């Protein structure tokens, strides 16, 4: 892995690891799949390919944030919506 992109990849891994704590299937499940995804791509050396993979990881972060926001929204709506 190229040195300038290493910090970006480590940042992505840490952010995903942090977000995985609240994953619906459990943090252990998320951590195992996250590690296997990163290990699968550990031999990639092309900077363009690494940038594409980091961009995909950023997309996954946005999707996880949307998932958590929707879950919290549904819980609040259920809590305060009048019963029919």
Secondary structure, DSSP 8 states (H G I E B T S, - for coil): --HHHHHHHHHHHHHHHHHGGG-TT-HHHHHHHHHHHHHHTTT---HHHHHHHHHHHHHHHHHHHHHHHHHHHHHHHHHHS---
